[in-house]
Structure formats: structure tokens, C-alpha cells
Amino acid sequence: MNNIELKKSLSNQIETRNIAIPETIGQFDSEHTEYIALVNNALELIHDNLKTQSLSFQLFDTVKSPSGGSTVFSVPGISGEEAEKELVGIILDYTTPRAYWDTPDPVEGTPPVCFSQDSVVSCDGKACSKCHYNDFGSKDGESQAKACKESVLILLLRPNNILPLLVRIPVTSKFRFLKYMMRLVSTMKSIHSVVTKITLEKATSKTGKPYALFHFEAVSVLSHKEAMQAKEYGKQLMEILNVSDVISELSSAD
């Protein structure tokens, strides 16, 4: 399929209101890609540097939803936090953690009483769908909020980076992310076969509190070879990470 046919196919099947199609959309050349982790032995480099130390999510840089309705990301860099309007990269994989605290205002860093790495089964083996804290309104009895905090955690591989950036998407944008995933499905595209751009939109809650909504946009399509490399790299990373430990840590109150 050439670029014109590809663009036409995407345009016909994706609602451009939520996934914008760029004027020029092409495929990457694996030999000249900016995604160096896919054409180099990244895992060997990680092993050489860490030696006997295990790889954990705590070693990855994390980007959270900004407060106060800000539409600018705060991204960790070698010189400190850097303000960025957008995040662009390949989504290698993602998980949908959730966590529950038995206090309405937990101290920062307090580990949750209960958590789940996939929002399906809790750490003690119980079904999340049958838990009272998963009910709408269980948080305070006045709003429709759930007592159990949901989120999406994605591994975003950016150009010229070996390790992915962890992007934590709050529950307010979880449906938007899943909707984006389904629109990729409708075009026969996997999450790791496209380059995704993430931006923020200012919104206001029913109580008048400003917050940021995440917006997801497919901006480029990878070649089949590079998509397979991205899929394999994401799989290898997830296999060597202790996901259950990680989700508990990343779900800590903040």
C-alpha cells in the first residue's frame, strides 16, 4: 500500500476529531530510523550498565498528568525537568493499574491497601469488578468517583532513546486512550505499529475544578519490519520487569 492509499484508508476509518491524520504520512526506514533502541541491542546495553542490578520501573522516567489544568508536560531530562507541549513516540506496551487507599487523603508515597496491575484481578486474587470500591460513588458517596483509583501506564519509546518514558494517564482520560486503541483496531493497526502524539487539553469538572484531558493522535505508520522490532522490544522489556512490584510502587499516593 502506498502513502496515498494508506492516508485514504486511515481517513475513511478514523474520526479525525480524535485522531488527526497529518498531511504527509509515511513509513519509516528501519536503517535510518531515529528509534535507535530498535536497531541496536538495547537490552545488552542495559545489562552492561546495570550488571547484577535488576531492571525496575522505578529506574524509568515518569510523566504524570499536570495539575491545575495545565496543558504542558513536565518531562525529566538530564538537566532537570523540561516543559514539553507534546510527547511523540511508539507505544511499546501498556498496563491498566488501579489502587485503593483506606483514607480519603493519603500522605504522598503511601502504598495502597490493595492494587491490581490490570484492573481485573486484585493483588490478593479477587475480581475487581465485584469489589465495592469499584462502584461509582464509592469514594465519598456524593460524587460518581470510585474509591479505587484507576489509571493507564504506557511505555512510550521516543526518538533517540533506549529506554521508554512512562506516561501515567489518569482515569479521566482512560476512556479516551481505550477509544484510541479501538480506532487503531478498526484500521488494522497495532499499538506498536504507529507513532503516537500525546497532547493535553484543558477541561473543567462539574464542580468547576480545572484539569487536563489527554489527546492521542496517530502521526506516522511504521514499516512492518520496524513494527515487529517495536513489538519484540516491548515484549522483552515486560518479561524482565517485575510488573506486580512496579504497579504497587507506581500507584503510590501522589
C-alpha angles and dihedrals in degrees: 000000000000125000095263093051091045093052091047091050093050093044092053095050106034124071101236090208089075104020112036118205114219122230091246117035119172146158127265126245106229091210093057102032125136088219094092094172089070097054099038133059094261095167091054090052090050090051092048092053099040095037106178095356114105122240112245137172089248088072092059123086112249131209119199134190109278119241129241095034094291115167095206125092121224105220123188112239137173089265096043134273115350126199113231129176094206143019118217127187150092118300101227095182142323142207133203108224126181132187140190129209122192091221125066093225110032120190114257111273095021109144115235123257090230134009143172129204095209105025088241106082125024125227089264094051100258125136111258092207091064096047118110090222089062091063119106109254094024093115099070107342091242105070129043091249121127120235089224109074116228129197144153122240116199131187105223117191109205127197116282092013130116097196124051123242116242111231116191113206115198124228090258088069099032093098090050091054093048090047089053090051091053093049089054087052090053089058093045092249126138121217093253096048096071137054109240128207117205121198136165131242124197116241138169127226124228088262092054097256115142119230139160126258119205120234121200124202133177106224104168140014120226125224116260090253094052093044089055090048090051092048093050094046091051091048093051092049093051091048094058096042122089095231099182092053091045097052091052091052096043092048092059115129114276 
